[in-house]
Amino acid sequence: MSTNIHKKLTDRENIAAAVKYINDNINGSGFSFMEDTKGDFRSLAWSNIKETNMLIILASFDFSYYHDLELVFYDVDYTDIGPEYSWWDHWTKDQLEIGEENNPEIFEFRFNIGPQNEKQYTVMAKGFSYHFGKMIYRH
């Protein structure tokens, strides 16, 4: 796989910059999010990353035809996102946040669950990658 697709980030500065870039590009887009670690939607991440203990989240405006964004969390220590969970984007908050630095070896990621509530899903992981690009499903 190209090193430009799903480049694994493991330092706070690059992860924070990636989270900001993602939010800048998807906030207000009406995306839905879905857990897809089993690979039901045949993402690039599922097809190409062969690591254990990872979590794959997809984002799309319409999962019937395509997805636009893949998020991968590596060496997951904890998450409250279950298999095949799905949720809408938040209307007024960033979709993804990174927690304050408490442990330099693990990062706390939080998804704001939309459309207008305070609920969050949490992922504790040692690494992160993402890929923007429309992945069209062939039926």
C-alpha positions in Angstrom: 0.0 0.0 0.0 1.2 3.5 -0.7 2.8 5.2 2.3 0.5 8.1 1.7 -2.6 6.0 2.4 -3.1 5.3 6.0 0.3 6.6 7.2 0.4 5.5 10.8 0.8 8.4 13.2 2.2 7.8 16.7 3.1 11.3 18.0 0.9 13.9 19.5 1.8 16.7 17.2 0.9 14.9 14.0 -2.2 13.2 15.4 -3.5 16.6 16.6 -2.8 18.1 13.2 -4.6 15.2 11.5 -7.7 15.5 13.8 -7.8 19.2 13.0 -7.6 18.6 9.3 -10.3 16.0 9.4 -12.7 18.3 11.4 -11.9 21.2 9.0 -13.0 19.0 6.1 -16.0 17.2 7.4 -17.8 19.5 9.9 -21.2 20.4 8.6 -21.0 17.7 5.9 -23.8 15.5 7.2 -21.6 12.5 7.5 -22.6 9.3 9.4 -20.0 7.2 11.0 -19.8 3.4 11.3 -17.5 0.8 12.9 -16.3 -1.6 10.3 -13.3 -3.5 11.7 -14.7 -6.8 10.2 -14.4 -5.3 6.7 -18.0 -5.5 5.6 -17.5 -2.4 3.4 -14.1 -3.6 2.1 -12.2 -0.4 3.0 -8.6 0.2 2.0 -7.7 -0.1 5.7 -9.4 -3.5 6.0 -7.8 -4.7 2.8 -4.3 -3.5 3.4 -3.5 -3.0 7.1 -2.6 -6.3 8.8 -2.3 -5.4 12.4 -4.0 -6.9 15.4 -6.1 -4.9 17.9 -7.1 -2.1 15.5 -10.4 -0.3 15.1 -11.7 0.9 11.7 -14.3 3.7 11.5 -15.8 4.8 8.2 -17.6 8.0 7.4 -20.0 8.7 4.6 -22.8 10.9 3.4 -24.5 7.8 2.0 -23.2 4.3 2.9 -25.5 2.7 0.3 -23.1 3.7 -2.4 -19.7 4.8 -1.0 -17.7 6.0 2.0 -15.5 9.1 2.0 -13.3 8.8 5.0 -11.5 5.9 6.8 -10.1 6.3 10.3 -7.9 3.6 11.9 -7.0 3.4 15.5 -4.0 1.2 16.3 -3.1 -0.8 19.4 -6.5 0.0 20.9 -6.4 -0.3 24.7 -10.1 0.7 25.3 -13.2 1.7 23.3 -16.9 1.9 24.0 -17.6 1.6 20.2 -19.1 -1.8 19.6 -19.0 -3.9 16.4 -21.2 -2.3 13.7 -22.1 0.8 15.8 -23.2 3.7 13.8 -24.0 7.4 14.5 -24.7 10.7 12.9 -22.3 13.7 13.0 -22.7 16.4 15.6 -24.2 19.6 14.2 -22.2 22.1 16.3 -19.1 20.4 17.6 -16.0 18.9 16.1 -16.6 15.3 15.1 -13.4 14.0 16.6 -11.4 15.3 19.5 -8.1 14.3 21.0 -7.8 14.4 24.8 -5.2 16.2 26.8 -1.8 14.7 27.1 -1.8 12.5 30.2 0.2 9.5 28.9 2.7 10.0 26.1 2.3 6.4 24.9 -1.5 6.4 24.5 -4.0 8.9 23.1 -7.6 9.5 24.0 -9.9 10.1 21.0 -13.5 11.2 21.5 -16.2 11.2 18.8 -19.0 13.7 19.5 -22.3 11.9 18.7 -24.9 14.0 16.9 -26.9 15.6 16.1 -27.2 17.8 19.3 -26.3 16.0 22.4 -23.4 15.6 24.8 -22.7 11.9 24.3 -19.2 10.8 23.2 -17.6 7.6 22.2 -14.1 7.0 23.4 -11.1 5.3 21.9 -7.8 4.8 23.7 -5.1 3.9 21.2 -1.4 4.2 20.5 -1.6 5.2 16.9 -3.9 6.7 14.3 -4.3 7.0 10.5 -6.9 8.3 8.1 -7.6 8.4 4.4 -9.9 10.7 2.5 -11.2 9.4 -0.8 -14.5 8.2 -2.2 -14.7 4.4 -2.1 -17.6 3.4 -4.4 -19.2 0.0 -3.7 -19.9 -2.3 -6.5 -23.1 -4.2 -6.1 
